[in-house]
Amino acid sequence: MITKNIRIGSGTQVAHGSLLNYGIATIVAILLASAPVAQAFTSGSTGADGALDFTGAQAGTVIEFDPTTFIPPLDADKDGIYHFTTVTIPTDVTIRFRADKAGFAPIHWLATGPVVINGTLDLNGEVGHDSSGTGLRVPSIPGPGGFWGGVGRRDESNTQSTNGFGPGAGCRNPIQHTDNHGGSAGYATGGSGSESQTGCNPDNLIYGNIFLLPLIGGSGGAGGNGSNISSGGGAGGGAIMIASSVAISVGGKILANGGDSGVHLVGYDEAGGGSGGAIRLIAPTVSGDGVLSAVGGNAYYGRGGHGRLRIEATQQKFTGSIKGNYRVASLQAAPILLPTGYTRGIHVVSVNGVTAPSMPRGRIDHVDVTINTPFTVPVVLEGRGIPLGTTVAVTVVHETEGAFVVQSPPLSGTQDSSTATINVTFLSGFSHIFTHAKWGP
């Protein structure tokens, strides 16, 4: 399964913000046989990205991790794999990862030397948007590798809430004002308060495996479907793997929690929480007394499911807090299994002939595509690594006027590069596009 989010604002502006959450067609858990004890472990880092060191940052600073702002830019191929020598995050410094800036692939930090995290790595999913004030129907943003939250109902335009996104997505309740809460998302465990999950792939609420292969983040909670303006669901927590050939020390925090649901006008909310993401640490020695957390986001009716955590070390000396579904395993000397398929996905090539950016942001304050045609226009999709004949479900979510789904014709061409064109009518204003492809093994 591949899920991709694209933000399109239309009318006079089409904001095409594409979120490619690298989903999975099949999940394969691979258990490596034990290698000879004498064989040294290596993270696989080439050291080409040098040292990642935020020692000079002022205490209390929150730094948005954006690989394009480094000199030279990091992760040019956008596969989420970084080759560092060392990593140093000092006390009272927070590095925040959001998919619209850090990228949509799960984060893989490889280091030849030690990794020291005394500050905070924040891969939390964004909180669902508050329904007070303007009440914009904007999906909440996940951490890298996670999935977006759904949006809430608006009575004045008779628009419905939407499901969350991802393999464990929370589901909207189609019954307005009656048990109208959106379901919380699942991952390692199911989201609670899920009476409204019926009919929305309930078997997919729990996914992934204890090996975290492949690495994948949390899913988004559904929007509320209550009276007046209902707020949106929380986004899924992101996914990060950190591997060092020497040691990892976490005296601070690594957070990949699901986002809470938004706040309803009358003080509570019917939306669902996002599920926790994934944290995997691999090194000869893993130590520290910090916090590792990948729990689900809170909602009025329960919370999102727990994410997955895994520590692999010869000397496991971590004495801190671990929150979520976790495993501790002995280190294997075999090479790190890195993803090779992150070119796989769905890319929006153009909207009404306007070329879409290769890394769209999908935000109201960042318009990716602008069109001035209030009619039906062609949207060209490109599939990469997806079986031919697969159809793509395209969900268009307007900021105020509701959502609808358009099904594409079958992808044609080659499996490495296939295309399909759909015709979509965009209303004036801003819209998001979410594309979703699913196929059998």
C-alpha positions as CSV (number, residue, x, y, z in Angstrom):
1,M,0.0,0.0,0.0
2,I,1.2,3.5,-0.9
3,T,-0.3,6.6,0.5
4,K,0.6,10.0,-0.8
5,N,-0.8,13.3,0.3
6,I,-1.0,16.3,-2.1
7,R,-2.2,19.7,-1.1
8,I,-3.9,21.6,-3.9
9,G,-5.4,25.0,-3.5
10,S,-7.6,25.9,-6.5
11,G,-9.7,28.5,-8.0
12,T,-7.1,31.3,-8.2
13,Q,-4.6,29.2,-6.4
14,V,-3.9,25.5,-6.4
15,A,-1.6,24.5,-3.6
16,H,-0.3,21.1,-4.5
17,G,1.4,20.0,-1.4
18,S,2.3,16.4,-1.9
19,L,2.9,14.1,1.0
20,L,4.4,10.8,0.0
21,N,4.1,8.6,3.0
22,Y,6.0,5.6,1.9
23,G,3.6,2.8,2.6
24,I,4.1,-0.9,2.0
25,A,2.7,-3.4,-0.4
26,T,3.7,-6.3,1.9
27,I,5.4,-6.4,5.2
28,V,8.2,-8.9,5.4
29,A,10.0,-9.6,8.7
30,I,13.5,-10.9,8.2
31,L,15.5,-12.6,10.9
32,L,19.2,-12.6,10.3
33,A,21.3,-15.6,11.4
34,S,23.9,-14.9,14.1
35,A,27.3,-14.0,12.6
36,P,30.6,-15.0,14.2
37,V,31.3,-13.0,17.4
38,A,34.6,-11.8,16.1
39,Q,32.9,-9.9,13.2
40,A,32.7,-6.2,14.0
41,F,29.4,-4.3,13.7
42,T,29.3,-1.4,11.2
43,S,26.4,1.0,10.8
44,G,27.1,1.3,7.1
45,S,27.7,5.0,7.2
46,T,30.2,6.4,4.7
47,G,30.7,9.5,6.8
48,A,30.0,11.6,3.6
49,D,27.7,14.0,5.5
50,G,30.3,14.8,8.2
51,A,29.4,15.5,11.8
52,L,25.9,16.6,12.8
53,D,26.6,18.8,15.8
54,F,24.3,21.4,17.3
55,T,26.6,22.2,20.2
56,G,26.6,25.9,19.3
57,A,22.8,26.3,19.5
58,Q,21.4,28.4,22.3
59,A,19.7,26.6,25.1
60,G,15.9,26.4,24.6
61,T,16.2,26.6,20.8
62,V,13.8,24.6,18.7
63,I,15.4,23.8,15.3
64,E,13.2,22.6,12.4
65,F,15.2,19.8,10.6
66,D,15.2,20.7,7.0
67,P,17.9,19.0,4.9
68,T,17.7,21.6,2.2
69,T,19.0,24.3,4.6
70,F,22.3,22.7,5.2
71,I,25.4,23.7,3.2
72,P,25.7,21.6,1.1
73,P,22.1,20.3,1.3
74,L,21.6,16.9,2.8
75,D,19.6,13.9,1.5
76,A,19.6,15.2,-2.1
77,D,17.9,12.0,-3.3
78,K,15.2,12.3,-0.6
79,D,15.5,8.7,0.6
80,G,15.8,9.7,4.2
81,I,19.3,8.1,4.6
82,Y,22.1,10.2,6.2
83,H,25.8,9.2,6.4
84,F,27.2,11.1,9.4
85,T,30.5,10.7,11.3
86,T,29.1,11.7,14.7
87,V,25.8,13.1,16.0
88,T,25.6,15.5,18.9
89,I,22.4,17.0,20.3
90,P,23.1,19.1,23.4
91,T,21.0,19.6,26.4
92,D,18.0,21.9,26.1
93,V,18.1,21.9,22.3
94,T,15.1,20.4,20.4
95,I,15.4,19.2,16.8
96,R,11.9,19.0,15.3
97,F,11.0,16.8,12.4
98,R,7.8,17.4,10.3
99,A,7.2,15.6,7.1
100,D,6.6,18.9,5.1
101,K,10.1,20.0,5.9
102,A,12.2,17.0,6.9
103,G,10.8,14.9,4.0
104,F,8.2,12.1,3.9
105,A,10.5,9.1,4.1
106,P,11.4,7.6,7.5
107,I,14.6,9.0,8.9
108,H,17.8,6.8,8.9
109,W,20.8,8.3,10.7
110,L,23.9,6.3,10.2
111,A,27.1,7.2,12.1
112,T,30.7,5.9,12.0
113,G,31.3,7.3,15.5
114,P,29.2,8.0,18.7
115,V,25.7,9.4,18.7
116,V,25.0,11.5,21.8
117,I,21.4,12.8,22.3
118,N,21.1,14.9,25.5
119,G,18.5,17.2,23.9
120,T,15.3,16.2,22.2
121,L,14.5,14.7,18.8
122,D,10.8,15.5,18.2
123,L,9.1,13.4,15.5
124,N,5.7,13.8,17.0
125,G,2.6,14.0,14.8
126,E,0.9,17.4,14.8
127,V,-2.1,18.0,17.0
128,G,-5.4,18.0,15.1
129,H,-6.5,21.5,14.1
130,D,-8.7,23.4,16.6
131,S,-12.2,24.0,15.3
132,S,-12.5,27.4,16.9
133,G,-11.9,30.7,15.1
134,T,-11.8,30.2,11.4
135,G,-12.0,26.5,11.7
136,L,-9.9,25.7,8.6
137,R,-10.2,22.1,7.5
138,V,-6.5,21.4,7.3
139,P,-5.0,18.0,7.8
140,S,-2.5,17.7,10.6
141,I,1.1,17.0,9.6
142,P,2.9,13.8,10.6
143,G,6.5,13.2,11.5
144,P,8.6,11.8,8.6
145,G,7.4,8.3,7.7
146,G,4.0,8.9,9.4
147,F,0.6,9.7,8.0
148,W,-1.8,12.7,8.1
149,G,-4.8,13.2,10.3
150,G,-8.3,13.6,8.9
151,V,-10.3,16.8,9.0
152,G,-13.6,17.6,10.8
153,R,-17.1,18.4,9.8
154,R,-18.5,21.9,9.0
155,D,-22.3,22.3,9.3
156,E,-22.7,25.5,7.5
157,S,-21.4,24.0,4.2
158,N,-22.8,20.5,5.1
159,T,-19.3,19.0,4.7
160,Q,-18.4,15.7,6.3
161,S,-15.4,14.7,8.2
162,T,-12.7,12.4,6.7
163,N,-10.9,9.3,7.7
164,G,-7.3,9.6,8.8
165,F,-4.6,8.3,6.5
166,G,-2.2,5.3,6.7
167,P,-2.5,1.5,7.1
168,G,-4.0,1.9,10.7
169,A,-6.0,5.0,9.9
170,G,-8.8,6.1,12.2
171,C,-12.2,6.1,10.6
172,R,-14.9,8.7,10.6
173,N,-18.4,7.9,11.8
174,P,-20.9,8.6,9.0
175,I,-23.7,9.2,11.4
176,Q,-23.9,12.9,12.2
177,H,-24.5,13.9,15.9
178,T,-24.9,10.3,17.0
179,D,-21.8,8.5,18.4
180,N,-20.1,11.0,16.0
181,H,-16.5,10.7,17.2
182,G,-13.8,9.9,14.7
183,G,-11.8,6.8,15.5
184,S,-8.2,6.9,16.8
185,A,-5.5,5.3,14.7
186,G,-3.8,2.0,15.4
187,Y,-0.2,0.7,14.9
188,A,1.3,-1.8,17.3
189,T,-2.0,-1.7,19.2
190,G,-5.4,-0.6,18.0
191,G,-6.7,2.8,18.7
192,S,-9.2,3.0,21.6
193,G,-12.6,4.6,21.4
194,S,-13.1,2.9,18.0
195,E,-16.8,2.2,17.9
196,S,-16.9,4.3,14.7
197,Q,-14.2,2.1,12.9
198,T,-16.7,-0.2,11.3
199,G,-16.4,-0.3,7.5
200,C,-13.0,1.4,7.4
201,N,-10.6,-1.5,7.0
202,P,-10.7,-2.5,10.7
203,D,-8.2,-5.4,10.0
204,N,-5.6,-2.8,9.1
205,L,-5.7,-1.0,12.5
206,I,-2.7,-3.1,13.7
207,Y,0.3,-3.3,11.3
208,G,4.1,-3.6,11.1
209,N,6.2,-6.1,13.0
210,I,8.6,-6.4,16.0
211,F,11.7,-6.1,13.7
212,L,10.6,-2.7,12.4
213,L,11.3,-3.9,8.9
214,P,10.4,-1.9,6.9
215,L,10.5,1.2,9.1
216,I,7.2,3.0,9.0
217,G,5.5,5.6,11.2
218,G,2.1,6.0,12.8
219,S,-1.3,6.6,11.2
220,G,-3.7,9.6,11.4
221,G,-6.9,9.8,13.5
222,A,-10.2,10.6,11.9
223,G,-11.9,14.0,12.0
224,G,-15.0,14.5,14.2
225,N,-18.5,14.5,12.7
226,G,-20.4,16.4,15.4
227,S,-22.5,19.6,15.3
228,N,-21.3,23.0,14.1
229,I,-17.5,22.8,13.4
230,S,-15.7,19.6,14.4
231,S,-11.9,19.6,14.7
232,G,-9.5,17.3,13.0
233,G,-7.7,14.1,14.0
234,G,-4.1,14.0,15.2
235,A,-1.3,12.9,12.8
236,G,0.8,9.8,13.1
237,G,4.2,9.9,14.8
238,G,7.2,9.7,12.6
239,A,9.8,6.9,12.2
240,I,13.5,7.1,12.9
241,M,16.4,4.5,12.9
242,I,19.7,5.5,14.4
243,A,22.7,3.2,13.9
244,S,26.2,3.8,15.2
245,S,29.3,1.7,14.7
246,V,30.4,2.7,18.2
247,A,27.7,3.8,20.7
248,I,24.4,5.6,21.2
249,S,23.7,7.6,24.3
250,V,20.3,9.0,25.0
251,G,20.2,11.3,28.1
252,G,17.5,13.4,26.5
253,K,14.4,12.4,24.6
254,I,13.5,10.8,21.3
255,L,9.8,11.3,20.8
256,A,7.6,9.8,18.0
257,N,4.2,10.2,19.6
258,G,0.9,10.5,17.7
259,G,-0.8,13.9,17.7
260,D,-3.7,14.6,20.0
261,S,-7.1,15.3,18.5
262,G,-8.0,19.0,18.1
263,V,-10.2,20.9,20.5
264,H,-13.9,21.3,19.8
265,L,-15.7,24.6,20.2
266,V,-17.6,23.5,23.3
267,G,-14.5,22.3,25.0
268,Y,-14.2,18.7,23.9
269,D,-13.7,16.9,20.7
270,E,-15.1,14.0,18.7
271,A,-11.9,13.5,16.6
272,G,-9.4,10.7,16.9
273,G,-5.8,10.7,18.0
274,G,-2.9,9.7,15.8
275,S,-0.9,6.5,16.6
276,G,2.6,6.5,17.8
277,G,5.5,6.1,15.3
278,A,8.7,4.0,15.4
279,I,12.1,4.3,17.0
280,R,14.9,1.8,16.3
281,L,18.4,2.2,17.9
282,I,21.3,0.0,16.8
283,A,24.9,0.1,18.2
284,P,27.4,-2.1,20.1
285,T,26.5,0.0,23.2
286,V,23.2,1.8,23.9
287,S,23.1,3.7,27.1
288,G,21.5,6.7,28.9
289,D,18.7,7.5,31.3
290,G,16.5,9.5,29.0
291,V,13.1,8.9,27.4
292,L,12.1,6.9,24.3
293,S,8.4,7.4,23.5
294,A,6.1,6.4,20.7
295,V,2.6,6.5,22.2
296,G,-0.7,7.4,20.7
297,G,-2.3,10.8,20.8
298,N,-5.1,11.7,23.2
299,A,-8.7,12.0,22.2
300,Y,-11.9,12.6,24.1
301,Y,-12.9,9.0,23.4
302,G,-9.7,7.2,24.2
303,R,-6.4,7.6,22.3
304,G,-4.3,6.4,19.4
305,G,-2.5,3.1,19.5
306,H,1.1,2.6,20.6
307,G,3.9,2.8,18.1
308,R,6.9,0.4,17.9
309,L,10.4,0.7,19.5
310,R,13.4,-1.6,19.3
311,I,16.9,-1.5,20.8
312,E,19.6,-3.7,19.4
313,A,22.9,-3.7,21.3
314,T,25.7,-6.0,22.5
315,Q,25.8,-3.9,25.7
316,Q,22.3,-2.7,26.5
317,K,22.8,-0.1,29.2
318,F,19.8,2.1,28.6
319,T,18.1,2.7,32.0
320,G,15.6,5.4,31.0
321,S,11.9,5.3,30.2
322,I,10.5,3.4,27.2
323,K,6.9,4.2,26.3
324,G,5.2,2.1,23.6
325,N,5.4,-1.4,22.3
326,Y,9.1,-2.2,22.5
327,R,11.6,-5.0,22.1
328,V,15.3,-5.3,23.2
329,A,17.5,-7.6,21.2
330,S,21.1,-8.6,20.9
331,L,23.1,-6.9,18.2
332,Q,23.8,-8.8,15.0
333,A,27.0,-8.2,13.2
334,A,25.3,-8.5,9.8
335,P,25.0,-5.2,7.7
336,I,22.1,-2.8,8.4
337,L,19.2,-3.5,6.1
338,L,18.5,-0.1,4.5
339,P,15.5,0.6,2.3
340,T,16.0,0.4,-1.4
341,G,12.5,1.2,-2.6
342,Y,11.9,4.8,-1.6
343,T,11.7,5.8,-5.2
344,R,8.5,3.8,-5.0
345,G,5.4,6.0,-4.7
346,I,2.9,8.2,-6.5
347,H,4.0,11.6,-7.8
348,V,1.7,14.3,-9.1
349,V,3.4,15.4,-12.3
350,S,1.1,18.3,-13.2
351,V,-2.2,19.9,-12.5
352,N,-3.9,21.5,-15.6
353,G,-0.5,21.5,-17.3
354,V,1.3,23.2,-14.4
355,T,4.3,21.2,-13.3
356,A,4.2,20.2,-9.6
357,P,7.3,20.4,-7.4
358,S,9.2,17.2,-6.7
359,M,8.9,17.9,-3.0
360,P,5.6,19.7,-2.5
361,R,4.9,21.1,1.0
362,G,1.1,20.8,1.2
363,R,0.5,23.9,3.3
364,I,-1.8,26.8,3.2
365,D,1.2,29.1,3.6
366,H,3.1,27.3,0.8
367,V,1.2,27.2,-2.5
368,D,2.7,24.5,-4.7
369,V,0.5,24.8,-7.8
370,T,-1.6,27.8,-8.8
371,I,-4.4,27.5,-11.5
372,N,-7.1,29.9,-12.6
373,T,-9.5,27.5,-14.2
374,P,-12.7,26.9,-12.2
375,F,-13.5,23.9,-14.4
376,T,-12.5,20.2,-14.6
377,V,-8.8,20.0,-15.2
378,P,-6.4,17.0,-15.8
379,V,-4.2,15.8,-13.0
380,V,-1.3,13.6,-14.3
381,L,-0.1,10.9,-11.8
382,E,3.2,9.0,-12.1
383,G,3.7,5.6,-10.3
384,R,7.1,4.4,-9.4
385,G,7.6,0.7,-8.4
386,I,3.9,0.0,-8.5
387,P,2.4,-2.9,-10.4
388,L,0.8,-2.0,-13.7
389,G,-2.9,-2.0,-13.7
390,T,-3.1,-0.6,-10.2
391,T,-5.7,2.2,-9.8
392,V,-5.2,5.2,-7.6
393,A,-7.9,6.6,-5.3
394,V,-7.5,10.4,-5.2
395,T,-9.2,12.1,-2.3
396,V,-9.7,15.9,-2.7
397,V,-10.2,17.8,0.6
398,H,-11.3,21.5,0.2
399,E,-10.5,23.7,3.2
400,T,-14.2,24.6,3.8
401,E,-16.4,22.8,1.3
402,G,-15.9,19.1,1.9
403,A,-14.2,16.1,0.3
404,F,-14.7,13.7,-2.6
405,V,-12.9,10.8,-4.1
406,V,-12.0,10.2,-7.7
407,Q,-10.7,6.9,-9.0
408,S,-8.0,6.9,-11.6
409,P,-7.8,4.6,-14.6
410,P,-5.2,1.8,-14.3
411,L,-1.6,2.8,-14.3
412,S,0.1,2.0,-17.6
413,G,3.7,2.1,-18.9
414,T,6.4,0.2,-17.0
415,Q,6.5,-0.7,-13.3
416,D,9.5,1.7,-12.9
417,S,7.5,4.5,-14.4
418,S,3.8,4.4,-15.0
419,T,1.2,7.1,-15.6
420,A,-2.5,7.8,-15.3
421,T,-4.5,10.9,-15.9
422,I,-7.7,11.8,-13.9
423,N,-10.1,14.8,-14.4
424,V,-10.7,16.8,-11.2
425,T,-12.9,19.8,-10.5
426,F,-11.3,22.1,-8.0
427,L,-13.3,24.7,-6.1
428,S,-12.0,28.2,-5.6
429,G,-9.7,28.3,-2.6
430,F,-7.3,25.7,-1.3
431,S,-7.5,22.0,-1.5
432,H,-5.4,19.0,-0.5
433,I,-5.1,15.9,-2.6
434,F,-4.4,12.5,-1.0
435,T,-3.6,9.6,-3.3
436,H,-3.8,6.0,-2.2
437,A,-2.8,2.9,-4.1
438,K,-3.3,-0.6,-2.8
439,W,-2.5,-4.0,-4.4
440,G,-2.1,-7.6,-3.5
441,P,1.2,-9.4,-2.8
